[in-house]
Amino acid sequence: MFFQHVYDKSLAQASYFIGCQKEGVAMVIDAKRDVDTYLEIAKQNKMKITHIAETHIHADFLAGSRELAKLTGAELYLSDEGGEGWQYEFPHVGLKDGSVIKVGNLTLKVMHTPGHTPESISFLLTDNPASKEPVMLFTGDFVFVGDVGRPDLLEKAAGFAGTKEAGAKEMYQSIAKFNALPDFVQVWPGHGAGSACGKALGAVPSSTVGYEKVRNWAFQYPKDENGFVKYLLEDQPEPPKYFAMMKKLNKVDRPLLTDIPKLKKLSNAEFKAAFDKGIKLIDARNKVDFAAGFIPGSINIQGNNAFATWAGWFLKYDEPFMLLADENQLDDLTRKLMRIGLDNIYGYIESATPWIELGGMLEKSNVISLEEFKHLYTNNNIQLVDVRGASEFNAGHIKGATNIFVGTLGENLNQLNKDKQIVIQCQSGDRTAIAYSLLAKYGFKNVKNYGGGMNEWVNEGNPVVTEN
């Protein structure tokens, strides 16, 4: 058996390439959208991709299953579980609980494991030449290392009211199926630490059934369904805004993108015309460079592993946008954007030079030190805005702070006191870099960024509270 774990750090998303070396055939599970990775693996190992599968209709990324099928001619194997409203709307081989897929000498048995979503399935793999016992379980968003998939995404992100409690109860029943498996079976989940599909995902890529039974919180409620449901639903992080669009695009027939787009470098005139039309400019530089001088109205989303997630909060799928980024960043940023379906890139500029050459002036971020923050805070003449998530805020914050999550800042400007000096802070300064650029774009002039955030505040021995 050939096996390769493919991991996208930007979305903490795992996909899998599994092959029968004797027959030279392979299956890909939960493919990301830039599918050249799998084509290269197949080429290097002299294999043909014949099977493509998904564990469920994904919310956090745009699956590349159909792109890969178009390029390889492989069959799509997708869940037909979940009932009305949870069916894929394009041709595929439908899978039910107990279905068996043969890939050369490998056998994958389907387990219906609802909870995260009604149609979710897992794949139990047996490497027949080696043993008649199962060896691996591909769980998707069912069981993670140290956690299980959250059932509230459908309600919070996709607007399916009343589904989270039902999903949590289904998850409790699915856990019983997992419990019945041999302890030696390896567990390969769909996500790792940093994913918004759970609240306490482990950082290691895989586990075993036995280890999860002992260490995963979800298996510590053997006769307490209500306690399980309560813990599963509480303190889940905010689901990114783009999740609702992913649910739609992964289910319906949509245009395919089989190549990595090549971005157009904009001339000064093209940039000015687009900017004057109101086309958004995403500045992908690091927060320090942005703070030192930025084009007014641009949004700072650093080109790191969180780039796509934050882009999904602030960009609309039916509107074009531009990038400010180094040329050597473009392939990486384009891949990150296409993985969540943000393909409508009008073009890019490499620096603020076009703006300056057109006579524009740069603005600077007002970043303050701990000492400056303490002075303002002690004199009590500020509105302190904590732009972290609600669960982070509730776990501990600076007394008197107002919590407005950065992803929803634009919809909550009425909570800001324009008569006071506004100071924003987060955990380490990355989210306040975004928040500062947004507030500047919205016309706020009285904003200061305490960039050290909670990390510096706590490390210096300052107090935090759980209630204001």
Protein Blocks (a to p, Z undefined) as FASTA:
>chain_A
ZZdddddfklopacdddddfknopacdehiafblmlmmmmmmmnopacfbdcdfbdcfkb
ccfklmmmmmnopacdddfehiehiacfbdcddddehiacdehjbccdddddehjbmklc
cdddddfklomcdfbdcekjmbcehiacdfklmmmmnopghklmmmmmmmmmmmmmmmmp
cfklccddfbdehiakbcbbcfbfbdcfklmmmmmmklmmmklmklmmmmmmgopacddf
klmmmmmmmmmccdddfbdcddddddfklmmmmmmnopacddfbdfklmmnoccehiacd
dfbfklmmmmmmmpcfkbccdddddfklmmmmmmmmmmnopabbfbdcfbfklmmmnopa
cdddddddfklmmmmmmnopaccddfbdfklmmnopcehiacddfklmmmmmmmpcfkbc
cddddfkommmmmmmmmmmmnopabbccdfklmmlmmmnopacdfbZZ
